[in-house]
């Protein structure tokens, strides 16, 4: 099958192919509109495609699941699979009887899908995640920008790069769809306007320590409600929490996670940023740049089928490492600075961490908003434009 001229090649495609050779079922999850449907239909054109978004198809599957699956003897791509999780038990029986049958299950609600996978398809299914575009995918497709602010503002959802859609209109529709449909499936949230306000308050805390009590107070809800709503945002791939690294190097360490969005364009829309130039003086410009780089680092690993061992580190004195990658034998510290002009104090945190962690610390890296790559005081300085800036190499 020829690739659509509008499809941006995805790094996950070879992993998806190899996973289906090794497992009878592959679960592909990720945010709404991250490109899951486009990817699976392009990668497996020989398999029938069934979307449970189609109410008639969903009704048939619910009324006669055995008959529905019986019409798919070689397997199928089943999109929005979380709409009928009862199918998973029937699929288990089919793949156990016929190991050559292959199913791709895709959906955007991680909690509902993973719950059924662990119940019905444990050991039979590979689990992969497709996030919004990585910068490296976008650059390889020839869609590059000289200013990182353009990515902060526009975000990295594929539709924004292959369809003639306005940025403001896209995110308005995205939020309306998410709140009105996805949230109602995950939780019976009665006050949707309060929930929308809660998401916006989360955007205002991008790159900051998550103080759940303060967030709940600002949102006018209980801590219990705030915790529940945050779990909804995590399960539907709107936000993620970067956990602190807890190893004790004879220091008292911060134990609260930091809050990030999977896509900076959505965060910018929630912050009511209406144009790219507004970011030049916005108070969260640095936090959004940090978000962009950390999300890029994690997305690359997910798109390679790897679990990212990513953390941050901060002690009680305020010394901090923005991103700490745990390796088998060492800790790889990464600092992130939005400034376009390098300054010597950019690497102070890396030097402090190196002294504190001792032999566990690998040589650090700084990713900054400038254009040049070089070495400074044994620190690898990388431009955000470097395609290998967010690699372990």
N, C-alpha and C positions, 0 to 999 in steps of 0.2 A: 504493500500500500504506500503510495506516495504521500509524503508529508504535506499537509495543507500549507499554502504559502503564508497563512496567517499564524501558523503554530510555531511557537518558539521551542526549539529542542530542549528537553528536560534531562538533567543529569541522572534522574532516577530511572530512566527508561531501561538501561541495561540491567540494573538491579532488579527491576520488575520482571524482566524476561527470565533471568536466572532463578528468581524465587519461585516462579510458576513451574519451572522444571523440577525443582526440589520438593515442592509442596503441592498438594491437590487444591488448596485454597490459599488465596492471597487477599488479605484485607488491606485496602488502601484508604487511609483516612487523612484528614487535613481540613483546613478551613473551607468554608463555602467559597466557590469561585477561585480556588487555587489552581484549577486546571485538571482536576482528576478525571472528569469525563472525557475531555479531549485526549488526555494521555492514554487512557485504557482503550479507547476506540481506535486510536492510531496504532497502538502497540499490538492489539489482538483483534484485527479486523475479521478473522475467521470465526470468532465466537459470537453467538447471538447477543444482542444488547437489549437489556430490559431495564427500564427505569420505573421504580416504584413511586416516582412523582406522578406518573400517569394514574389517575384515579380508577380507570377501568381495569388496568393491569393489576393494580393493588387489590381491587375487589376480587378479581379472579384468583389471585394468589391466596388471599385470605379464605375464600370459599372452598378452594380445593388445592391445597399446597402440593399434595402428591401428584395431582394431575398437571399442575403448572410446571413443576420440575421434571415430570415425566416427558414433557415436550421438549426438554433440553438435554438429550442423551449424552452429548459431548461436553456439557457444561455451558457456562454463559458468563457474561459480565452483568452483574446485578447492581445497579446504581441506586443510591439512597436506601441502602439495605437496612438502615436502622428503622425504617418505617414498618418493617415486618420482621422483627428479630426471631419470631417463631420459626422462620424458614431455616435458621441455622441448624436446628436439630435434624430436620429432614435432609439437609445437605450432608450432615455427618454420616447418615446412613448410606447415602448414595456413594460418597467417596470411599467409604469402607468396603462397599460391595464392588466398586469399580474404580480401582486406583488410577486409571488413565483419565478419568473425568476431571476437568479443571474448572474452577469457579474463581472469578474476581469479584469481590464484594467491596463496594466503595460507599463512602458516606462522610458526613461532616460533623458528626456528633460522637466524639471519642468515647464518652462515658457509656452510652447505650451500646455501641458496637463492642467495646472491649469486655463489657459485662457478659455479653452472649458468647463471645469468642472463648473466654475462660470457662464458661459453663459447657459449651457444646463442641467446640472445635480445637480444644487444647491439644497441641502436638501435631495437628493437621494443617495449621494455618501459619503463614508468615505474615507479619504485621509491618507495613511500610507507611511512611508519612510523606505526603506531598504538601509542602508549604508554598506560599507565594514565591514568585521568581527570586532567585538569588541574583546578586549583581553580576556574578560570573556568567550565568545563563544569558542575562540581558546583553552583556558586552559581547559575548560570542555571536549573538544574533545581529550585531552591528548597531545596537541601540545604546549609544553611550552619551554621557553628558560630562561637561567640564566642571560642573558645579554639583557637589553632593546635595546641596539644598533642593535641587530638582527631584531627587529621589525621596528626600524627607517629605516634601510636599505631595508629590504624585503617588508615592508608594510603589508597590511591586506586584500588584494583582495583574495577571496576564491581560485581561480585557482592556486595560488602560493603554496597552501597547499594540494591540491588534485590532481594535475597534474604534470608530469615531465617536467616542463618548466623552462628555465633559467630566472633569475631575469632581467638581462639586455635586453634579447630578449623580455620578456613580456612587459616591459615598452616602449620599442621602438615601438612595434606593437600597444600598447595601444594609444600612442601619435599619431601615423600615422593614426589610425582609427578615433580617436577623431577629429583631425584637418581636415582630408580629408572628413569626412562624417558629423559628428555632427555639426561642426561649419558652414559648408555650409548650413545646414538646418536652423540654427538659425539666421545667419547674412550673408549677401553677402560680406564676407571679401576677398578682392582681393589679398592682399599680405600675403600669408600664412606663409612665412618665417619670416616676421616681427611679426606676431601673435605668432608664436612659440617662438620667442625671448622674446616677452612680457611675456609669461607664465614662462619662465626661470627666468626673472627678478622678477616676483612675488615670485618664490621659494626662491630667495635670500633675500626676505623680510619677510620670515616666522616668525611669532611671534612678528612682529614689527608694530608700528603705520603706518597706510596707509596714506602716503603723495602722493596724486594723481598727483599733479603738478610735483613732483620730479620723480615719476614713468614714467609719460608721457615724460618728458625730456630725461630720460635715454633710453626710448624705441624709441625715435625719432618720436613721434606722438603727436597729439594735446590732450589736456585734455579731450575734448569731445570724441575723439576716445578711449582713455584709459578708460574712464568711461563706454563706450559702450562695450568694450572688457571685462572689469571686470564683467559686468552684464552677459555676455555669460558664463564666467567661473563659476559664481555663479549658473546660471540657469541649467548648466549641471553637477553640483555637483563636480567641481574640487576644488574650494576654497569656504571658508565661511568667513564672517566678524563677529568678536565678537565686539559688540557695547559697548561703555563705559556706566557705570551707572551714571546717571546725577543728582541724588538727591544731594542737596547742604547741606553739613555739615559745612557751613561757610567757605568753601574752593573753590578756583577757580579750576575747573576740566578740564582735557583734554577731548575734544569732538570728536577726530578722532577715527575711529574703528581700530582694529588690524586685520591683515591678517593671515589666516591659510589655510592649505590644508586639505581636508577630508582624505587624505592618505599620510603618511610621506614617504612611498616608492616611490611614484610618485614625491614628492618634492625632494627626494634624487637623483633620476634619472635625474631630470632637473638640479640639482646642479653638475651633472657629478661625483657623488660619485660612485666609481666602486667596492668598497669592504667594508665590515663591519669595518675592522680596521682603515680605513680612518676617520671614525667618531670619533675616540678617540681624535684626535687633531683638528677636524674641527671647524671653528669659529661658525657654526650654530648648534653644537651639543645640547647646552642648549635650543635653540629655537625649534629644532625638538622634543626634549623630552617634552617640554611644549606643543607643538602641539599635540603629541601623547596622553597626559593625558587629555587635553581639548576636543579633538575629542572623546576620550573614554567616557568622562562624558556625552557629548551631544548624542552620538550614543546610549548609554544605555537608555536614556529617549525616544528617537525616537523609539527604538525597543520595548518599553513598551507602545507605542501609546500616549506618553505624549509630550507636548510642553516644551522644556527646557527654563526656565527663567534664562539664563546664560549671564553674562556680565563680564567686567573687570572694575577696578577702578584705576584711577591715578590722583593725584592732580598736580598743577603747580610746586610744589617743587620736583616732581619726586617720591613721595611715591606711591607705587603701590600694588595692589592685582591682581594676575594673573587671578583668576576666582572668580566671585561673584555670588552666587546662591540666587535669590530672593524668599523668602518664604512668606507665608501669613502674618506673624507677625514679621519676622526678615530677616536679611541678613547673609548668611553663606559664610565667606571668605575662600578661598583655595589658598595657595601658592604652587608653583611647583619649585623644585630645582633638577637639574640633578646630583649633587654631590652624591657620594656613601657614604661619611662620613658626618654624621650630624655635623653641627656647630651652635652655639647659635645664630649667627646673621641671620640664616635662618628664624627665627620667628619675626624679628624686624618689618617687614611690617605688619604682623598680629597684633602685639601689638599696633602699631601706628593706624591701622584702628579701633581697638577696642576702643581706647581712642577717636578717632574722631567721630565714629558713635554712641558711647554711648549705650543706651539701645537697639538700633536697631540691634547691632552686636551680632550674635550668637558666641559661642566659635569656634575658627578657626581650620583649619586642614592644615598640611603640608604633601605633597606627595613628596618623594625624591627618589633618585636613589639607596639607600641602601637596607638592608635586614630586618631591625628590626622595630617593632611597639612599641611605648611607649608614655608616656605623658611628656610634658616639659612645665613648666610655663603655665599650663591650656590649652596647645595646643595639639591636637591629632596628633601625628606623625605617618604617615603610609608609609610603603614600597610600591613602585610601584607594587610589586608582590602580595600584599594583594588583594584578589578578591573583597573585599568590600571598597577598597580605594576610588573608584569613585562612592560611593553611599551616599545618604543624611543621612543615619542612623548614 
